């Protein structure tokens, strides 16, 4: 019995040594989920996106009308702060604020109450996120994220109308020096509506210059590292915006606005100074749905439902962000 336990312990220690030499776990034996050679994580980012000239077709009951969205402008501010950094546990606290504005052609906004209302509202999202990474000894880890947001016109009607939250959990395996993958689950409550779907994460260093990161079904990124200070990325992502509106559409209030788009963009990121980077992006937006309806929590007979179709459009984005200083990594 003693020799069996001893042999198992020696085998375990030899496995840990192999994993440590491969960069899969640290000196204490805890898994290192991140791959070496990928860009440093963003601690702060500010992005401005503009999407121009989209035709819109709208259906409401027996009514049919169309118009022109001259611009959709999006401003996003995000920040992350480490709360706890240990070999066996990492906790990060994040915050975000964004605005989402429609600008309709004046003649369409003036003549149509739906377009006029959408044109006047500034949609805002204010939220916080908690990231928890729990590495285990060996090559396994668990990553979870809790997000709480307020989204909509944020009038004085009460924050309950704008509340939404997301909980994600992922069980990951650092399969090799250059590859990690995991499976998980995402649960979302958006303004009274519930959504649950499975997730799959995959990250691999393909070569000295190329890498691939995917978090399905949300995004896929193919990256080319021209140098340590110059990066090109081909990003494909699915994005859903959910807002509650109390400003009134068709004389109604407590309206749920849901918009889903697929974005395909080419992004260039450039280091300006050590921890300061800038980014430029251009691509295409493909609208999947853009509907308005009574919030499910207040839904009843004859509930308002407006269906919109937006044509695809080009988008441009500029950003600035801060990363972890190199001397901190060393």
C-alpha positions as CSV (number, residue, x, y, z in Angstrom):
1,X,0.0,0.0,0.0
2,X,2.8,2.4,0.9
3,X,4.7,1.7,-2.2
4,X,1.6,2.2,-4.3
5,X,0.9,5.6,-2.8
6,X,4.5,6.6,-3.2
7,X,4.6,5.6,-6.8
8,X,1.4,7.5,-7.5
9,X,2.8,10.6,-5.8
10,X,6.1,10.3,-7.8
11,X,4.1,9.9,-11.0
12,X,2.0,13.0,-10.1
13,X,5.1,15.0,-9.4
14,X,6.7,14.0,-12.7
15,X,3.5,15.0,-14.5
16,X,3.6,18.4,-12.8
17,X,7.2,18.9,-13.8
18,X,6.4,18.1,-17.4
19,X,3.5,20.6,-17.4
20,X,5.6,23.3,-15.7
21,X,8.4,22.9,-18.3
22,X,5.7,23.2,-21.0
23,X,4.4,26.5,-19.5
24,X,1.0,24.9,-18.7
25,X,1.3,25.3,-14.9
26,X,3.4,27.5,-12.6
27,X,6.0,26.4,-10.0
28,X,3.2,25.6,-7.5
29,X,1.5,23.4,-10.0
30,X,-1.5,25.6,-10.8
31,X,-2.8,25.9,-14.3
32,X,-1.9,28.9,-16.4
33,X,-5.0,29.4,-18.7
34,X,-3.6,32.2,-20.8
35,X,-1.3,31.5,-23.8
36,X,2.1,33.2,-24.2
37,X,2.4,35.3,-27.3
38,X,-1.1,36.8,-27.2
39,X,-1.7,40.6,-26.8
40,X,-1.7,42.0,-23.3
41,X,-5.2,42.4,-21.7
42,X,-7.0,45.8,-21.9
43,X,-7.4,47.6,-18.6
44,X,-9.2,50.6,-20.1
45,X,-10.7,51.2,-23.5
46,X,-12.6,54.0,-25.2
47,X,-14.2,53.3,-28.6
48,X,-16.3,55.2,-31.1
49,X,-18.2,53.4,-33.9
50,X,-20.2,54.9,-36.7
51,X,-22.6,53.0,-39.1
52,X,-23.9,55.1,-42.0
53,X,-26.9,55.1,-44.4
54,X,-29.2,52.2,-43.7
55,X,-32.6,51.9,-45.2
56,X,-35.3,50.8,-42.7
57,X,-38.6,49.1,-43.4
58,X,-41.2,48.9,-40.6
59,X,-44.3,46.9,-39.9
60,X,-46.9,47.8,-37.2
61,X,-50.2,46.1,-37.3
62,X,-51.5,46.8,-40.8
63,X,-49.2,49.8,-41.3
64,X,-46.1,49.7,-43.6
65,X,-43.6,52.4,-43.9
66,X,-39.9,53.0,-44.7
67,X,-37.2,55.5,-44.0
68,X,-33.5,56.2,-43.8
69,X,-31.2,55.9,-40.8
70,X,-28.4,58.3,-41.7
71,X,-26.2,57.2,-38.8
72,X,-25.9,54.9,-35.8
73,X,-23.2,56.1,-33.4
74,X,-21.9,54.1,-30.5
75,X,-19.6,55.2,-27.7
76,X,-18.2,52.6,-25.3
77,X,-16.0,53.0,-22.2
78,X,-14.8,50.0,-20.4
79,X,-12.4,49.5,-17.4
80,X,-11.0,46.6,-15.4
81,X,-9.3,46.6,-12.0
82,X,-7.7,43.6,-10.3
83,X,-9.1,42.9,-6.9
84,X,-7.2,39.7,-6.1
85,X,-4.2,38.2,-8.0
86,X,-3.0,34.8,-6.6
87,X,-1.7,31.7,-8.2
88,X,-4.8,29.8,-7.3
89,X,-7.4,32.6,-7.6
90,X,-7.8,35.8,-9.6
91,X,-10.7,38.3,-9.3
92,X,-11.2,41.2,-11.6
93,X,-13.8,44.0,-11.2
94,X,-15.0,45.8,-14.4
95,X,-17.2,48.7,-15.3
96,X,-18.8,49.9,-18.5
97,X,-20.8,52.8,-19.9
98,X,-22.0,53.1,-23.5
99,X,-24.4,55.3,-25.6
100,X,-26.3,54.1,-28.7
101,X,-27.8,56.8,-30.8
102,X,-30.0,56.8,-34.0
103,X,-30.0,59.6,-36.4
104,X,-32.9,59.4,-38.9
105,X,-33.2,61.5,-42.0
106,X,-35.1,64.7,-40.9
107,X,-38.0,64.2,-43.2
108,X,-38.6,60.7,-41.9
109,X,-38.2,61.6,-38.3
110,X,-40.6,64.5,-38.6
111,X,-43.4,62.6,-40.4
112,X,-43.3,59.3,-38.6
113,X,-43.9,59.0,-34.8
114,X,-41.9,55.7,-34.5
115,X,-38.8,57.1,-36.2
116,X,-39.2,60.4,-34.4
117,X,-39.2,58.8,-31.0
118,X,-36.3,56.5,-31.8
119,X,-34.4,59.5,-33.1
120,X,-34.9,61.5,-29.9
121,X,-33.9,58.9,-27.4
122,X,-30.3,58.4,-26.2
123,X,-29.9,54.7,-25.3
124,X,-27.5,54.2,-22.5
125,X,-26.0,51.1,-20.8
126,X,-24.4,51.3,-17.4
127,X,-23.0,48.2,-15.8
128,X,-20.5,46.3,-13.7
129,X,-18.8,42.9,-14.2
130,X,-17.1,40.5,-11.9
131,X,-14.6,38.1,-13.4
132,X,-13.4,35.1,-11.4
133,X,-10.6,32.7,-12.5
134,X,-10.0,29.6,-10.5
135,X,-7.0,27.5,-11.7
136,X,-6.6,24.0,-10.4
137,X,-3.4,22.0,-10.0
138,X,-2.6,20.4,-13.4
139,X,-4.1,21.8,-16.6
140,X,-7.7,22.5,-15.6
141,X,-9.4,25.8,-14.6
142,X,-12.9,27.4,-14.2
143,X,-13.7,30.8,-15.4
144,X,-16.9,32.7,-14.4
145,X,-18.4,36.1,-15.1
146,X,-21.3,38.0,-13.5
147,X,-22.6,41.0,-15.2
148,X,-25.3,43.5,-14.0
149,X,-26.5,46.3,-16.3
150,X,-29.1,49.0,-16.7
151,X,-30.0,49.6,-20.3
152,X,-32.5,51.9,-22.0
153,X,-33.4,55.6,-22.0
154,X,-32.8,55.6,-18.2
155,X,-35.6,57.9,-17.3
156,X,-36.9,58.4,-13.7
157,X,-39.4,55.5,-13.9
158,X,-37.3,53.2,-11.7
159,X,-34.3,51.1,-12.3
160,X,-36.2,47.8,-12.2
161,X,-37.5,48.6,-15.7
162,X,-33.9,48.7,-17.1
163,X,-32.3,45.8,-15.2
164,X,-30.5,42.9,-16.9
165,X,-27.9,40.4,-15.8
166,X,-25.7,37.7,-17.2
167,X,-24.0,34.7,-15.6
168,X,-21.4,32.7,-17.5
169,X,-19.3,29.8,-16.4
170,X,-16.6,27.9,-18.3
171,X,-14.7,24.7,-17.5
172,X,-11.4,24.9,-19.4
173,X,-8.5,22.6,-20.2
174,X,-5.0,23.8,-21.1
175,X,-4.4,21.0,-23.6
176,X,-0.9,22.1,-24.6
177,X,1.6,24.9,-24.7
178,X,-0.2,26.5,-27.6
179,X,-3.8,25.5,-27.1
180,X,-6.6,25.8,-24.6
181,X,-10.3,25.0,-24.8
182,X,-13.4,24.8,-22.7
183,X,-17.1,24.3,-22.5
184,X,-19.6,26.3,-20.6
185,X,-23.1,27.8,-20.1
186,X,-24.5,31.3,-20.4
187,X,-27.6,32.5,-18.6
188,X,-29.1,35.9,-19.3
189,X,-32.0,37.9,-17.9
190,X,-32.7,40.9,-20.2
191,X,-35.6,43.1,-19.1
192,X,-37.8,40.2,-18.0
193,X,-36.7,37.8,-20.7
194,X,-34.6,34.7,-20.0
195,X,-32.1,33.1,-22.3
196,X,-29.8,30.1,-21.8
197,X,-27.3,28.7,-24.3
198,X,-24.2,26.6,-24.2
199,X,-20.8,28.1,-25.0
200,X,-17.5,26.7,-26.4
201,X,-14.2,28.5,-26.1
202,X,-11.0,27.8,-28.1
203,X,-7.7,29.5,-28.3
204,X,-4.6,28.4,-30.2
205,X,-1.2,29.8,-31.2
206,X,-1.1,28.7,-34.9
207,X,2.5,30.0,-35.6
208,X,4.8,32.7,-34.5
209,X,2.6,35.3,-36.2
210,X,-0.8,33.8,-36.3
211,X,-3.3,32.9,-33.5
212,X,-7.0,32.1,-33.3
213,X,-9.5,32.8,-30.5
214,X,-13.2,31.8,-30.4
215,X,-16.0,32.0,-28.0
216,X,-18.9,30.4,-29.7
217,X,-21.6,31.4,-30.6
218,X,-20.5,35.0,-29.8
219,X,-17.2,35.7,-31.6
220,X,-14.3,34.4,-33.6
221,X,-11.0,36.3,-34.0
222,X,-8.1,35.5,-36.3
223,X,-5.0,37.5,-35.4
224,X,-1.8,38.4,-37.2
225,X,1.1,39.7,-35.0
226,X,3.1,41.8,-37.4
227,X,5.3,42.8,-34.5
228,X,5.0,43.2,-30.7
229,X,3.7,46.7,-31.4
230,X,1.6,46.2,-34.5
231,X,-1.4,43.8,-34.7
232,X,-4.0,43.0,-37.3
233,X,-7.3,41.2,-36.4
234,X,-10.1,39.8,-38.5
235,X,-13.1,39.8,-36.1
236,X,-16.5,38.2,-36.5
237,X,-19.0,38.7,-33.6
238,X,-22.7,38.4,-32.8
239,X,-24.0,41.4,-30.7
240,X,-27.3,41.9,-29.1
241,X,-28.6,45.2,-27.8
242,X,-31.6,45.2,-25.4
243,X,-33.1,48.4,-24.2
244,X,-36.2,49.4,-22.2
245,X,-37.9,52.6,-23.3
246,X,-40.2,54.7,-21.1
247,X,-40.3,57.7,-23.4
248,X,-43.2,56.3,-25.3
249,X,-43.6,54.7,-28.8
250,X,-47.1,55.0,-30.4
251,X,-48.2,56.5,-27.0
252,X,-47.1,53.4,-25.1
253,X,-44.5,53.0,-22.4
254,X,-42.3,50.2,-21.0
255,X,-41.3,49.1,-24.4
256,X,-38.6,46.4,-25.0
257,X,-36.3,47.2,-27.9
258,X,-34.2,44.2,-29.1
259,X,-31.6,44.6,-31.9
260,X,-29.2,41.8,-33.0
261,X,-26.4,42.3,-35.5
262,X,-23.5,40.4,-36.9
263,X,-20.3,42.4,-37.3
264,X,-17.4,41.4,-39.6
265,X,-14.4,43.8,-39.2
266,X,-10.7,44.2,-39.9
267,X,-8.9,45.9,-37.0
268,X,-5.5,47.4,-36.8
269,X,-3.9,48.0,-33.3
270,X,-0.8,50.0,-32.8
271,X,1.3,50.7,-29.7
272,X,1.9,54.4,-29.1
273,X,3.8,54.1,-25.8
274,X,4.4,51.0,-23.7
275,X,0.9,50.7,-22.2
276,X,-0.9,53.1,-24.6
277,X,-2.5,51.7,-27.8
278,X,-4.7,53.0,-30.6
279,X,-7.0,51.0,-32.9
280,X,-8.7,51.6,-36.3
281,X,-11.4,49.3,-37.7
282,X,-13.5,49.0,-40.8
283,X,-16.1,46.4,-41.7
284,X,-19.7,45.4,-42.3
285,X,-22.7,45.2,-40.2
286,X,-25.4,42.7,-41.0
287,X,-28.7,43.3,-39.1
288,X,-30.5,40.2,-38.0
289,X,-33.5,41.7,-36.2
290,X,-34.7,45.0,-34.8
291,X,-38.0,44.8,-33.0
292,X,-40.0,46.6,-30.4
293,X,-42.6,45.0,-28.2
294,X,-44.2,45.2,-24.7
295,X,-41.8,44.1,-22.0
296,X,-42.6,40.5,-21.3
297,X,-43.2,41.3,-17.7
298,X,-46.0,43.7,-18.7
299,X,-47.2,41.8,-21.8
300,X,-50.9,41.4,-22.4
301,X,-53.6,41.1,-25.1
302,X,-53.0,43.5,-27.9
303,X,-49.4,44.2,-26.8
304,X,-47.5,46.6,-29.1
305,X,-45.1,44.9,-31.6
306,X,-43.1,46.8,-34.2
307,X,-40.9,44.9,-36.6
308,X,-38.1,46.7,-38.4
309,X,-35.7,45.5,-41.1
310,X,-32.4,47.4,-41.6
311,X,-30.2,47.0,-44.7
312,X,-26.6,46.0,-44.2
313,X,-24.0,48.8,-43.9
314,X,-20.4,49.7,-43.6
315,X,-19.0,50.6,-40.2
316,X,-15.9,52.5,-39.0
317,X,-14.4,52.5,-35.5
318,X,-11.6,54.3,-33.7
319,X,-10.4,53.5,-30.3
320,X,-7.8,54.1,-27.6
321,X,-6.9,51.6,-24.9
322,X,-4.5,50.9,-22.0
323,X,-2.8,47.6,-21.4
324,X,-0.7,46.1,-18.6
325,X,2.7,47.8,-18.6
326,X,5.5,45.5,-19.6
327,X,7.5,46.0,-16.4
328,X,4.5,44.8,-14.4
329,X,4.5,41.5,-16.4
330,X,8.2,41.0,-15.7
